[in-house]
Each structure stands twice: as C-alpha cells, then as structure tokens.
Amino acid sequence: MPDSKQVILIDDEQAVRMAISQTLQLEDFQVMEFASAQGVIEKLSLDWSGVIVSDINLPGKSGLELFEDVKKIDAEIPFILITGHGDISMAVSAIRDGAYDFIEKPFSNEDFLEVVRRASEKRRLTLENRNLRLELVAQNAPGPRIIGNTPGIHRLRQALLHVADTGADILIQGETGTGKELVARYIHEHSSRRGRTFVAINCGAVPDSIMESELFGHEKGAFTDAKAQRIGKLEHANGGTLFLDEIESMPMSMQIRLLRVLEERRLERLGSNTSIDLDLRILAATKVDLKQLSEGGTFREDLYYRLNVVRVDIPPLRERKDDISLLWQHFCLVAIAQYKRESEPLSAARMHSLLSYDWPGNVRELRNLAERYVLMGEAGSFEFDQIIINENNPGVMTLPEQLERFEKTLLEQELLRQKGSIKDTMDALGLPRKTLYDKMRKYGLDKDIYKQ
C-alpha cells in the first residue's frame, strides 16, 4: 500500500500556504503546494493515496470547480475545503455533492490536523478495500492462482492486477522454478484476451537453425525442406498472448526481428513479401539480469528497453518462507486429486524442516517434493533426509524467531488436519478459544483457507 500521508495543498496566499504546509509536515505529511488549481489534476490517479486541501477562492479555476474535476478521476479522493465566512453555504453544498469536509477561517491547527488525519485514514482504508476486492475477484476467477500471503507475493499480485488488462508488453524476471509461466498465464487470464490463444515458447529449447521459422513461419519453398506453408508462433498468437520464456537465449539475429515486430506489430513469413498485421501481447521472461547482458553486448540494448516498459519481479521461495505451508497444502491437494491417492498431512516437525530449507529450485522443487510425498510418503522421498540435514544450519534466525515459526507451523498443520474447525483445533492443541484466536491473528491465519 502506498504512503497515504500525502496532501495536496492549494491556496493563493503564500504566507497561509507556508504556515499550513509547515503544520502538516510537523505531523509527517508529505505536502505538494500549489498557488492555483493549475497542475493539480496531473498529479492524481485512481491509486493516488492522499488528501486534497483547497481554498474555495482561487485565481482562475475555483476550488469548487477543481473538486468537480477531481471527482471525474476518483470520487473517493477526500477533498477538504477552506472557507471564509461568506463561503459556508457553498461548502455545505459541496459536502452534499461528496466533498469530505470544510474548515472555516480562522481555524486552530489541532482542529485542522484532526480533519486531515481522519481524511487520510479514510483514503487508506478506501484503497485497501478496493485492492482487497480486486484480489478477491482475481483469486476466485477461473484459471491459475498466485498463492501466498507474504508481502512479496502481495506486492506481486497488486502489480499484476494493475497491468494485466492494460495490453502492455511485460518483462517477467525471476529465478528458475519461481513460476514465470504461471505469472504469464495469470496475466493472460485476467486480461481482455483471456478467450484468445495463449502461446508459449521456450527460446532456450529451440535450436537456432529453426528459430526464425518457429517464430515467423515460412512459405512453401522458402528453403530446401519447406514443403508446406507454416504458421509461426507470432502469427498463431494473433489476437492473444505470446509468452517468450528464457528470452535471454534468443539469437541476436532474432532479437533484431523481434524488436521490429514489437515496434510495428507486423511480420513477414520467411519467403514472403506480404506483411501481416498483428494484434498480440508479448510477455517475455528471464532468469538473468538483461540489463547486464545488454551492457556486455550479448543482448540487444534497444530490445531490453523495449521489453522493460513494464517489469514484474517474482520473489524466490527463500524470501517467502511463510508461504511454504500454504503452498505445500495446495500442491498435495492437487496431487491427491490427480493421482487419486490418500495422503496424511505432514507432521509439524517435518514442516519445520521444510521451512528451514533454502529451496534452490524454488516453488517447482517444493511442488515436486509434494507430489512424491503423496505418491510415496516420507519413506520414499529421500529429499526429506537432505532437507533435515539443512535444518541443523538454520542460517541467521534467532531462537525466538525459530520458536515462532515452529508455533505457526504447528497451528497451520492442526487447522489443516481439523479442516478449519476452531473447536476441534482448540481441543487438539489444548488452547482456550481466545488464545487460539490471538495466535491466529498474530500469524495472519484464516480458518477458511484450511477448509476442504
């Protein structure tokens, strides 16, 4: 959530503006000052997190006229009016039209700050609820889900919700196994292209000799073995989304041609002189720093900057260990359904071992271990022994941190075993209801997640 302690202050009297600004800054508000309404609208957006304080009487456009313009961008941005005695009836009318409040001159600093604090908190809650509603819709929609409650994953989901339906090309960066293709499919499924084709190609798995034909297609007779016309991946994805995984592996000659397609949204099949118009979105993924590659001359700098207009970063699993229990539960349930097998919930001690492991293979490694656990149990999954060895070197976690993680793991496992039942979990752990609720609140646990 962006910082909500922002204020746009508009007053044409410099001394008044300076005094109010200093009052706000002493309360840690970030203040943007304006002597008139000019330039204010350009600072606003649907996710702007602040409050507007404006005098009614301004040179040029009045405060009331500015208020009407602000409502067109977002009617829920708190707008506070500063009024003289003769302006009160206008201010009351503005409140009926949606203004947050008005303050009559002269006013005390404390009264003024109280109004701004309440307005700022209201804006924070508005944006928080708006984002939660978006997340709820996205998480309940059909298609891939991005599972996790850690800050890094929350930021990732928020970023994707903002860009998914914009149509912009996106660069996805993350280590091997973090779920770059899952993120790409999530973007596609939450865009207006969801009913059209999603085409994925791994640039590192296609030999250089056939990369051009694979991407751009060819006409019959374009080269010796071209016995029939072939539609390339770019054309096949027309109207939909093309996902280019391991974009760093693309040959330099193909990077030049891809850049032209990105800029012109047109292509020519190999052996053809006819241009084909394209309406597609390109999502590119990489596990390395493309900027470093471009500086080293192994990746085209102009293509890097063209792809990097919008970039999303996927955190590695070692930076989101509090999501491991939830991910494990999800992967086990998927494997149980896929292989039609029964499986016992993992013991708290074993889960603690998983939380102490660094997961070099990221989410893919965790998913594979969960599948083997469902198929073979602990005895048949030798990786558990390797993970337990790692538990003896838990890194920089302090003893209280390790104890808290173990306690959280124990609660999660019991909630899962009791299918989210508070009463059964209380009985199993020997905890009073209030204590259980306090601990669930402390660790951000929601009983509904564990219902099956």
MARLO-301853 format. One record per residue (C-alpha): x negated, y negated, z negated. Coordinates in Angstrom, 2 decimals. Layout:
N
<atom px="X" py="Y" pz="Z"/>
...
This chain:
452
<atom px="0.00" py="0.00" pz="0.00"/>
<atom px="-1.48" py="-3.37" pz="0.98"/>
<atom px="-2.05" py="-6.02" pz="-1.70"/>
<atom px="1.33" py="-7.62" pz="-2.45"/>
<atom px="-0.17" py="-10.57" pz="-4.39"/>
<atom px="-0.20" py="-12.84" pz="-1.37"/>
<atom px="1.55" py="-16.18" pz="-1.00"/>
<atom px="2.05" py="-18.45" pz="1.99"/>
<atom px="2.47" py="-21.98" pz="0.63"/>
<atom px="3.90" py="-24.75" pz="2.83"/>
<atom px="4.01" py="-28.34" pz="1.58"/>
<atom px="3.05" py="-31.53" pz="3.44"/>
<atom px="1.76" py="-33.29" pz="0.31"/>
<atom px="-1.87" py="-32.29" pz="-0.12"/>
<atom px="-2.03" py="-33.06" pz="-3.86"/>
<atom px="1.09" py="-30.98" pz="-4.56"/>
<atom px="-0.15" py="-28.17" pz="-2.35"/>
<atom px="-3.53" py="-28.11" pz="-4.06"/>
<atom px="-2.00" py="-28.07" pz="-7.55"/>
<atom px="0.39" py="-25.22" pz="-6.73"/>
<atom px="-2.36" py="-23.27" pz="-4.96"/>
<atom px="-4.66" py="-23.51" pz="-7.98"/>
<atom px="-1.86" py="-22.36" pz="-10.27"/>
<atom px="-1.31" py="-19.30" pz="-8.10"/>
<atom px="-4.99" py="-18.49" pz="-7.72"/>
<atom px="-5.43" py="-18.52" pz="-11.50"/>
<atom px="-2.89" py="-15.67" pz="-11.53"/>
<atom px="-4.93" py="-13.76" pz="-8.90"/>
<atom px="-2.63" py="-14.55" pz="-5.98"/>
<atom px="-4.23" py="-14.93" pz="-2.55"/>
<atom px="-2.91" py="-18.18" pz="-1.10"/>
<atom px="-2.68" py="-19.36" pz="2.52"/>
<atom px="-1.91" py="-23.09" pz="2.64"/>
<atom px="-0.01" py="-24.91" pz="5.41"/>
<atom px="0.94" py="-28.60" pz="5.72"/>
<atom px="3.79" py="-27.75" pz="8.09"/>
<atom px="5.67" py="-24.73" pz="9.46"/>
<atom px="3.34" py="-24.55" pz="12.44"/>
<atom px="1.28" py="-21.35" pz="12.48"/>
<atom px="3.19" py="-19.58" pz="9.69"/>
<atom px="5.15" py="-17.13" pz="11.85"/>
<atom px="1.94" py="-15.82" pz="13.44"/>
<atom px="0.81" py="-14.57" pz="10.01"/>
<atom px="3.90" py="-12.42" pz="9.44"/>
<atom px="4.84" py="-8.86" pz="10.35"/>
<atom px="7.17" py="-6.13" pz="9.11"/>
<atom px="4.48" py="-4.81" pz="6.78"/>
<atom px="3.21" py="-8.17" pz="5.52"/>
<atom px="3.17" py="-7.78" pz="1.76"/>
<atom px="3.51" py="-11.30" pz="0.40"/>
<atom px="5.88" py="-14.10" pz="-0.57"/>
<atom px="6.61" py="-17.44" pz="1.13"/>
<atom px="6.95" py="-20.65" pz="-0.90"/>
<atom px="8.07" py="-23.64" pz="1.15"/>
<atom px="9.26" py="-27.18" pz="0.61"/>
<atom px="12.57" py="-27.91" pz="2.33"/>
<atom px="11.46" py="-31.25" pz="3.77"/>
<atom px="8.56" py="-30.72" pz="6.15"/>
<atom px="7.30" py="-32.65" pz="9.17"/>
<atom px="8.67" py="-31.14" pz="12.38"/>
<atom px="10.45" py="-27.89" pz="11.58"/>
<atom px="12.12" py="-27.92" pz="8.16"/>
<atom px="11.76" py="-25.25" pz="5.50"/>
<atom px="15.31" py="-24.07" pz="6.23"/>
<atom px="14.55" py="-23.72" pz="9.95"/>
<atom px="11.38" py="-21.80" pz="9.10"/>
<atom px="13.44" py="-19.50" pz="6.86"/>
<atom px="15.70" py="-18.64" pz="9.83"/>
<atom px="12.62" py="-17.76" pz="11.91"/>
<atom px="11.19" py="-15.58" pz="9.13"/>
<atom px="14.45" py="-13.60" pz="8.90"/>
<atom px="14.08" py="-12.63" pz="12.57"/>
<atom px="10.78" py="-10.90" pz="11.73"/>
<atom px="11.82" py="-9.34" pz="8.42"/>
<atom px="14.86" py="-10.50" pz="6.45"/>
<atom px="13.41" py="-8.88" pz="3.29"/>
<atom px="10.36" py="-11.14" pz="3.01"/>
<atom px="11.01" py="-13.18" pz="-0.18"/>
<atom px="11.43" py="-16.85" pz="0.72"/>
<atom px="11.31" py="-19.36" pz="-2.15"/>
<atom px="12.37" py="-22.96" pz="-1.55"/>
<atom px="11.00" py="-26.02" pz="-3.34"/>
<atom px="13.75" py="-28.62" pz="-3.58"/>
<atom px="14.28" py="-32.21" pz="-4.56"/>
<atom px="17.46" py="-33.15" pz="-6.43"/>
<atom px="19.26" py="-34.03" pz="-3.21"/>
<atom px="18.41" py="-30.69" pz="-1.59"/>
<atom px="20.08" py="-28.38" pz="-4.13"/>
<atom px="23.26" py="-27.80" pz="-2.14"/>
<atom px="21.18" py="-26.83" pz="0.90"/>
<atom px="19.07" py="-24.46" pz="-1.23"/>
<atom px="22.18" py="-22.78" pz="-2.68"/>
<atom px="23.49" py="-22.31" pz="0.85"/>
<atom px="20.14" py="-20.78" pz="1.88"/>
<atom px="20.33" py="-18.30" pz="-1.02"/>
<atom px="23.74" py="-17.20" pz="0.24"/>
<atom px="22.00" py="-16.60" pz="3.58"/>
<atom px="19.30" py="-14.46" pz="1.99"/>
<atom px="16.63" py="-16.76" pz="0.53"/>
<atom px="15.10" py="-15.31" pz="-2.64"/>
<atom px="15.35" py="-18.36" pz="-4.94"/>
<atom px="14.84" py="-22.12" pz="-5.18"/>
<atom px="12.85" py="-24.23" pz="-7.63"/>
<atom px="13.85" py="-27.82" pz="-8.33"/>
<atom px="11.20" py="-30.51" pz="-8.69"/>
<atom px="9.72" py="-31.21" pz="-11.14"/>
<atom px="9.12" py="-27.65" pz="-12.41"/>
<atom px="6.92" py="-26.06" pz="-15.05"/>
<atom px="4.08" py="-23.81" pz="-13.95"/>
<atom px="5.38" py="-20.92" pz="-16.06"/>
<atom px="8.88" py="-21.06" pz="-14.54"/>
<atom px="7.37" py="-21.24" pz="-11.06"/>
<atom px="4.99" py="-18.32" pz="-11.67"/>
<atom px="7.78" py="-16.17" pz="-13.10"/>
<atom px="9.82" py="-16.60" pz="-9.89"/>
<atom px="6.80" py="-15.81" pz="-7.69"/>
<atom px="5.87" py="-12.75" pz="-9.79"/>
<atom px="9.39" py="-11.33" pz="-9.50"/>
<atom px="9.46" py="-12.02" pz="-5.76"/>
<atom px="6.06" py="-10.38" pz="-5.31"/>
<atom px="7.16" py="-7.27" pz="-7.21"/>
<atom px="10.36" py="-7.12" pz="-5.14"/>
<atom px="8.31" py="-7.23" pz="-1.93"/>
<atom px="6.03" py="-4.46" pz="-3.21"/>
<atom px="9.00" py="-2.23" pz="-4.01"/>
<atom px="10.65" py="-3.03" pz="-0.67"/>
<atom px="7.60" py="-1.92" pz="1.29"/>
<atom px="7.07" py="1.12" pz="-0.93"/>
<atom px="10.66" py="2.28" pz="-0.47"/>
<atom px="10.51" py="1.57" pz="3.26"/>
<atom px="7.37" py="3.69" pz="3.61"/>
<atom px="8.84" py="6.47" pz="1.46"/>
<atom px="11.93" py="6.58" pz="3.69"/>
<atom px="9.71" py="6.81" pz="6.77"/>
<atom px="7.70" py="9.61" pz="5.18"/>
<atom px="10.85" py="11.47" pz="4.17"/>
<atom px="12.21" py="11.33" pz="7.72"/>
<atom px="8.86" py="12.41" pz="9.15"/>
<atom px="8.33" py="15.27" pz="6.69"/>
<atom px="11.84" py="16.64" pz="7.23"/>
<atom px="11.70" py="16.34" pz="11.00"/>
<atom px="11.05" py="19.47" pz="13.09"/>
<atom px="7.51" py="20.08" pz="14.23"/>
<atom px="4.11" py="20.01" pz="12.50"/>
<atom px="3.77" py="18.67" pz="8.98"/>
<atom px="0.80" py="16.99" pz="7.34"/>
<atom px="0.79" py="18.47" pz="3.85"/>
<atom px="-0.75" py="16.78" pz="0.84"/>
<atom px="-0.23" py="14.14" pz="-1.82"/>
<atom px="-3.75" py="12.78" pz="-2.30"/>
<atom px="-4.44" py="9.11" pz="-1.48"/>
<atom px="-6.42" py="10.00" pz="1.66"/>
<atom px="-3.58" py="12.05" pz="3.13"/>
<atom px="-1.02" py="9.45" pz="2.10"/>
<atom px="-3.04" py="6.80" pz="3.97"/>
<atom px="-3.31" py="9.10" pz="6.98"/>
<atom px="0.46" py="9.66" pz="7.12"/>
<atom px="1.11" py="5.95" pz="6.77"/>
<atom px="-1.30" py="5.16" pz="9.60"/>
<atom px="0.31" py="7.79" pz="11.85"/>
<atom px="3.82" py="6.55" pz="11.13"/>
<atom px="2.76" py="3.07" pz="12.23"/>
<atom px="1.14" py="4.16" pz="15.51"/>
<atom px="2.96" py="7.36" pz="16.51"/>
<atom px="5.68" py="5.69" pz="18.56"/>
<atom px="3.64" py="2.78" pz="19.93"/>
<atom px="2.41" py="4.58" pz="23.03"/>
<atom px="-1.19" py="3.54" pz="22.32"/>
<atom px="-4.05" py="5.92" pz="23.10"/>
<atom px="-5.63" py="7.14" pz="19.85"/>
<atom px="-9.04" py="8.43" pz="18.77"/>
<atom px="-8.83" py="11.09" pz="16.04"/>
<atom px="-12.01" py="11.69" pz="14.04"/>
<atom px="-12.60" py="14.49" pz="11.57"/>
<atom px="-14.91" py="17.35" pz="10.72"/>
<atom px="-14.44" py="20.81" pz="12.19"/>
<atom px="-11.40" py="22.50" pz="10.69"/>
<atom px="-9.71" py="19.39" pz="9.29"/>
<atom px="-6.71" py="19.69" pz="11.63"/>
<atom px="-7.31" py="17.30" pz="14.52"/>
<atom px="-4.97" py="19.16" pz="16.88"/>
<atom px="-2.29" py="19.28" pz="14.17"/>
<atom px="-2.54" py="15.48" pz="13.85"/>
<atom px="-2.32" py="15.13" pz="17.64"/>
<atom px="0.82" py="17.29" pz="17.77"/>
<atom px="2.27" py="15.33" pz="14.83"/>
<atom px="1.76" py="12.09" pz="16.77"/>
<atom px="3.41" py="13.58" pz="19.86"/>
<atom px="6.39" py="14.96" pz="17.93"/>
<atom px="7.01" py="11.62" pz="16.22"/>
<atom px="6.91" py="9.61" pz="19.42"/>
<atom px="9.44" py="8.96" pz="22.17"/>
<atom px="7.53" py="11.54" pz="24.27"/>
<atom px="8.47" py="14.41" pz="21.95"/>
<atom px="10.73" py="16.02" pz="24.57"/>
<atom px="8.00" py="16.00" pz="27.21"/>
<atom px="4.88" py="18.09" pz="27.74"/>
<atom px="2.04" py="18.25" pz="25.22"/>
<atom px="-1.12" py="19.43" pz="26.98"/>
<atom px="-4.28" py="20.30" pz="25.03"/>
<atom px="-7.73" py="20.89" pz="26.48"/>
<atom px="-10.96" py="21.61" pz="24.63"/>
<atom px="-13.65" py="19.72" pz="26.51"/>
<atom px="-16.35" py="21.80" pz="24.85"/>
<atom px="-14.86" py="25.08" pz="26.10"/>
<atom px="-14.54" py="24.14" pz="29.79"/>
<atom px="-17.66" py="24.72" pz="31.96"/>
<atom px="-18.99" py="21.54" pz="33.57"/>
<atom px="-18.63" py="23.12" pz="37.02"/>
<atom px="-14.83" py="23.28" pz="36.80"/>
<atom px="-14.14" py="20.31" pz="34.50"/>
<atom px="-13.22" py="17.97" pz="37.38"/>
<atom px="-10.74" py="20.44" pz="38.88"/>
<atom px="-9.33" py="21.27" pz="35.43"/>
<atom px="-8.61" py="17.63" pz="34.64"/>
<atom px="-7.79" py="16.11" pz="38.02"/>
<atom px="-6.62" py="19.10" pz="40.06"/>
<atom px="-7.52" py="19.72" pz="43.69"/>
<atom px="-6.01" py="20.14" pz="47.13"/>
<atom px="-6.19" py="23.34" pz="49.14"/>
<atom px="-9.55" py="23.49" pz="50.89"/>
<atom px="-11.15" py="20.78" pz="48.72"/>
<atom px="-14.09" py="23.17" pz="48.14"/>
<atom px="-15.01" py="26.74" pz="49.05"/>
<atom px="-12.85" py="28.58" pz="46.52"/>
<atom px="-9.92" py="26.13" pz="46.63"/>
<atom px="-7.44" py="28.49" pz="48.28"/>
<atom px="-4.36" py="26.68" pz="46.97"/>
<atom px="-3.37" py="23.34" pz="45.54"/>
<atom px="-3.91" py="23.00" pz="41.77"/>
<atom px="-2.24" py="20.53" pz="39.43"/>
<atom px="-4.75" py="19.26" pz="36.87"/>
<atom px="-4.16" py="18.71" pz="33.15"/>
<atom px="-3.78" py="14.94" pz="33.56"/>
<atom px="-1.02" py="15.32" pz="36.11"/>
<atom px="0.60" py="18.20" pz="34.21"/>
<atom px="0.84" py="15.93" pz="31.16"/>
<atom px="2.55" py="13.17" pz="33.17"/>
<atom px="5.39" py="11.73" pz="31.08"/>
<atom px="3.99" py="13.35" pz="27.94"/>
<atom px="0.77" py="13.55" pz="25.93"/>
<atom px="-2.71" py="14.82" pz="26.82"/>
<atom px="-4.94" py="15.90" pz="23.94"/>
<atom px="-8.68" py="15.96" pz="24.69"/>
<atom px="-10.43" py="17.83" pz="21.89"/>
<atom px="-14.22" py="17.58" pz="21.45"/>
<atom px="-14.27" py="14.57" pz="23.76"/>
<atom px="-17.98" py="14.17" pz="22.95"/>
<atom px="-18.66" py="17.31" pz="25.06"/>
<atom px="-17.23" py="15.81" pz="28.25"/>
<atom px="-19.87" py="15.42" pz="31.01"/>
<atom px="-20.93" py="11.85" pz="31.75"/>
<atom px="-19.56" py="12.04" pz="35.32"/>
<atom px="-16.12" py="12.99" pz="33.97"/>
<atom px="-16.28" py="10.20" pz="31.38"/>
<atom px="-16.52" py="7.68" pz="34.23"/>
<atom px="-13.46" py="9.13" pz="35.96"/>
<atom px="-11.50" py="9.37" pz="32.70"/>
<atom px="-12.23" py="5.71" pz="31.94"/>
<atom px="-10.77" py="4.75" pz="35.32"/>
<atom px="-7.61" py="6.77" pz="34.61"/>
<atom px="-7.26" py="5.13" pz="31.19"/>
<atom px="-7.52" py="1.67" pz="32.73"/>
<atom px="-5.42" py="2.20" pz="35.88"/>
<atom px="-3.09" py="5.06" pz="34.89"/>
<atom px="-3.62" py="6.56" pz="38.34"/>
<atom px="-5.56" py="9.56" pz="39.67"/>
<atom px="-6.52" py="11.28" pz="42.90"/>
<atom px="-6.75" py="15.04" pz="43.14"/>
<atom px="-10.07" py="16.42" pz="44.33"/>
<atom px="-9.97" py="16.42" pz="48.13"/>
<atom px="-7.09" py="13.94" pz="48.35"/>
<atom px="-6.91" py="10.24" pz="49.24"/>
<atom px="-3.46" py="9.79" pz="47.71"/>
<atom px="-3.15" py="8.07" pz="44.33"/>
<atom px="-0.69" py="9.50" pz="41.81"/>
<atom px="0.84" py="7.19" pz="39.18"/>
<atom px="0.57" py="8.48" pz="35.63"/>
<atom px="2.72" py="7.79" pz="32.60"/>
<atom px="0.95" py="9.60" pz="29.80"/>
<atom px="-0.58" py="9.05" pz="26.43"/>
<atom px="-4.12" py="10.22" pz="25.75"/>
<atom px="-5.18" py="11.42" pz="22.32"/>
<atom px="-8.91" py="12.16" pz="22.00"/>
<atom px="-10.56" py="13.96" pz="19.09"/>
<atom px="-14.16" py="14.17" pz="17.94"/>
<atom px="-16.10" py="15.66" pz="15.04"/>
<atom px="-19.05" py="13.27" pz="15.51"/>
<atom px="-19.61" py="9.51" pz="15.47"/>
<atom px="-19.00" py="8.45" pz="19.07"/>
<atom px="-20.49" py="5.02" pz="18.37"/>
<atom px="-23.83" py="6.62" pz="17.52"/>
<atom px="-23.65" py="8.75" pz="20.66"/>
<atom px="-22.88" py="5.69" pz="22.78"/>
<atom px="-25.81" py="3.81" pz="21.24"/>
<atom px="-28.01" py="6.82" pz="22.05"/>
<atom px="-26.83" py="6.89" pz="25.66"/>
<atom px="-25.11" py="10.30" pz="25.52"/>
<atom px="-21.57" py="8.91" pz="25.56"/>
<atom px="-20.33" py="6.00" pz="27.66"/>
<atom px="-20.05" py="2.87" pz="25.54"/>
<atom px="-17.17" py="1.46" pz="27.62"/>
<atom px="-15.19" py="4.70" pz="27.20"/>
<atom px="-15.86" py="4.67" pz="23.45"/>
<atom px="-14.47" py="1.15" pz="23.08"/>
<atom px="-11.50" py="2.01" pz="25.31"/>
<atom px="-10.63" py="5.04" pz="23.15"/>
<atom px="-11.33" py="3.29" pz="19.85"/>
<atom px="-8.48" py="0.75" pz="20.08"/>
<atom px="-6.62" py="2.83" pz="17.50"/>
<atom px="-8.56" py="5.31" pz="15.38"/>
<atom px="-7.40" py="7.63" pz="12.61"/>
<atom px="-9.77" py="9.48" pz="10.29"/>
<atom px="-8.89" py="12.83" pz="8.72"/>
<atom px="-10.46" py="13.34" pz="5.27"/>
<atom px="-12.36" py="16.61" pz="4.72"/>
<atom px="-10.88" py="19.09" pz="2.26"/>
<atom px="-13.66" py="18.50" pz="-0.29"/>
<atom px="-12.34" py="14.92" pz="-0.64"/>
<atom px="-8.75" py="16.03" pz="-1.24"/>
<atom px="-9.12" py="18.98" pz="-3.58"/>
<atom px="-5.91" py="18.17" pz="-5.42"/>
<atom px="-4.08" py="19.25" pz="-2.25"/>
<atom px="-5.60" py="22.74" pz="-2.25"/>
<atom px="-2.91" py="24.37" pz="-4.41"/>
<atom px="-0.11" py="22.95" pz="-2.25"/>
<atom px="-1.88" py="23.95" pz="0.98"/>
<atom px="-2.56" py="27.44" pz="-0.36"/>
<atom px="1.10" py="27.89" pz="-1.23"/>
<atom px="2.13" py="26.73" pz="2.25"/>
<atom px="-0.34" py="28.97" pz="4.10"/>
<atom px="0.61" py="32.00" pz="2.01"/>
<atom px="4.33" py="31.46" pz="2.69"/>
<atom px="3.64" py="31.16" pz="6.43"/>
<atom px="1.55" py="34.35" pz="6.38"/>
<atom px="4.19" py="36.23" pz="4.35"/>
<atom px="6.81" py="35.32" pz="6.96"/>
<atom px="4.52" py="36.08" pz="9.90"/>
<atom px="3.26" py="39.47" pz="8.71"/>
<atom px="6.39" py="40.44" pz="6.76"/>
<atom px="4.34" py="41.22" pz="3.67"/>
<atom px="4.86" py="40.61" pz="-0.04"/>
<atom px="2.19" py="38.72" pz="-1.97"/>
<atom px="1.67" py="37.78" pz="-5.60"/>
<atom px="0.94" py="34.13" pz="-6.49"/>
<atom px="-2.75" py="33.55" pz="-7.05"/>
<atom px="-3.85" py="33.57" pz="-10.68"/>
<atom px="-4.75" py="30.25" pz="-12.29"/>
<atom px="-8.36" py="31.42" pz="-12.73"/>
<atom px="-8.67" py="32.25" pz="-9.03"/>
<atom px="-7.07" py="28.95" pz="-8.05"/>
<atom px="-9.56" py="27.15" pz="-10.27"/>
<atom px="-12.29" py="28.87" pz="-8.26"/>
<atom px="-10.81" py="27.56" pz="-5.05"/>
<atom px="-10.75" py="24.04" pz="-6.48"/>
<atom px="-14.47" py="24.27" pz="-7.34"/>
<atom px="-15.48" py="25.27" pz="-3.80"/>
<atom px="-16.67" py="22.70" pz="-1.24"/>
<atom px="-14.88" py="24.21" pz="1.82"/>
<atom px="-17.38" py="23.58" pz="4.65"/>
<atom px="-14.79" py="24.98" pz="7.07"/>
<atom px="-12.14" py="22.62" pz="5.66"/>
<atom px="-8.41" py="23.42" pz="5.95"/>
<atom px="-9.00" py="26.09" pz="8.62"/>
<atom px="-11.20" py="28.04" pz="6.19"/>
<atom px="-8.56" py="27.79" pz="3.45"/>
<atom px="-5.81" py="28.92" pz="5.84"/>
<atom px="-7.83" py="31.93" pz="6.98"/>
<atom px="-8.53" py="32.96" pz="3.39"/>
<atom px="-4.82" py="32.64" pz="2.52"/>
<atom px="-3.89" py="34.90" pz="5.45"/>
<atom px="-6.44" py="37.52" pz="4.42"/>
<atom px="-5.20" py="37.33" pz="0.83"/>
<atom px="-1.63" py="38.06" pz="1.98"/>
<atom px="-2.84" py="40.95" pz="4.15"/>
<atom px="-5.47" py="42.47" pz="1.87"/>
<atom px="-5.16" py="40.98" pz="-1.62"/>
<atom px="-8.08" py="39.78" pz="-3.71"/>
<atom px="-9.98" py="43.07" pz="-3.40"/>
<atom px="-10.08" py="42.90" pz="0.39"/>
<atom px="-11.06" py="39.24" pz="0.61"/>
<atom px="-14.79" py="39.20" pz="-0.10"/>
<atom px="-14.84" py="35.39" pz="0.27"/>
<atom px="-13.41" py="35.16" pz="-3.25"/>
<atom px="-16.69" py="36.50" pz="-4.63"/>
<atom px="-18.64" py="33.84" pz="-2.73"/>
<atom px="-16.29" py="31.13" pz="-3.98"/>
<atom px="-16.62" py="32.31" pz="-7.57"/>
<atom px="-20.42" py="32.06" pz="-7.28"/>
<atom px="-19.94" py="28.43" pz="-6.32"/>
<atom px="-17.78" py="27.88" pz="-9.41"/>
<atom px="-20.92" py="28.14" pz="-11.55"/>
<atom px="-22.15" py="24.93" pz="-9.92"/>
<atom px="-19.10" py="22.63" pz="-10.07"/>
<atom px="-21.03" py="19.51" pz="-8.99"/>
<atom px="-20.62" py="16.25" pz="-10.84"/>
<atom px="-17.27" py="16.95" pz="-12.53"/>
<atom px="-17.33" py="16.27" pz="-16.26"/>
<atom px="-15.90" py="18.75" pz="-18.76"/>
<atom px="-12.70" py="16.68" pz="-19.29"/>
<atom px="-12.25" py="16.49" pz="-15.50"/>
<atom px="-12.64" py="20.26" pz="-15.17"/>
<atom px="-10.17" py="20.84" pz="-18.02"/>
<atom px="-7.61" py="18.51" pz="-16.42"/>
<atom px="-7.99" py="20.24" pz="-13.07"/>
<atom px="-7.53" py="23.65" pz="-14.69"/>
<atom px="-4.44" py="22.42" pz="-16.59"/>
<atom px="-2.92" py="21.02" pz="-13.40"/>
<atom px="-3.66" py="24.28" pz="-11.55"/>
<atom px="-2.02" py="26.30" pz="-14.33"/>
<atom px="1.12" py="24.13" pz="-14.19"/>
<atom px="1.30" py="24.34" pz="-10.39"/>
<atom px="0.94" py="28.12" pz="-10.38"/>
<atom px="3.62" py="28.60" pz="-13.05"/>
<atom px="6.04" py="26.22" pz="-11.28"/>
<atom px="5.45" py="28.24" pz="-8.11"/>
<atom px="5.97" py="31.55" pz="-9.94"/>
<atom px="9.19" py="30.23" pz="-11.52"/>
<atom px="10.35" py="28.69" pz="-8.20"/>
<atom px="10.52" py="25.19" pz="-9.68"/>
<atom px="12.68" py="26.14" pz="-12.68"/>
<atom px="11.83" py="23.80" pz="-15.56"/>
<atom px="13.42" py="26.06" pz="-18.20"/>
<atom px="11.55" py="29.18" pz="-17.06"/>
<atom px="8.28" py="27.26" pz="-16.79"/>
<atom px="8.76" py="25.88" pz="-20.33"/>
<atom px="9.34" py="29.39" pz="-21.67"/>
<atom px="6.39" py="30.91" pz="-19.79"/>
<atom px="3.91" py="28.24" pz="-20.92"/>
<atom px="5.37" py="27.73" pz="-24.40"/>
<atom px="5.81" py="24.00" pz="-23.88"/>
<atom px="8.59" py="21.68" pz="-25.09"/>
<atom px="10.58" py="20.09" pz="-22.28"/>
<atom px="9.23" py="16.59" pz="-22.94"/>
<atom px="5.62" py="17.80" pz="-22.98"/>
<atom px="6.12" py="19.64" pz="-19.69"/>
<atom px="7.70" py="16.59" pz="-18.06"/>
<atom px="4.92" py="14.35" pz="-19.39"/>
<atom px="2.25" py="16.62" pz="-17.92"/>
<atom px="4.10" py="16.91" pz="-14.59"/>
<atom px="4.33" py="13.14" pz="-14.44"/>
<atom px="0.63" py="12.84" pz="-15.30"/>
<atom px="-0.38" py="15.12" pz="-12.42"/>
<atom px="2.26" py="13.95" pz="-9.94"/>
<atom px="4.06" py="17.33" pz="-9.78"/>
<atom px="7.57" py="17.57" pz="-8.34"/>
<atom px="9.55" py="20.70" pz="-9.20"/>
<atom px="11.41" py="20.57" pz="-5.86"/>
<atom px="8.18" py="21.30" pz="-3.96"/>
<atom px="7.93" py="24.70" pz="-5.64"/>
<atom px="11.46" py="25.88" pz="-4.90"/>
<atom px="11.61" py="28.73" pz="-2.38"/>
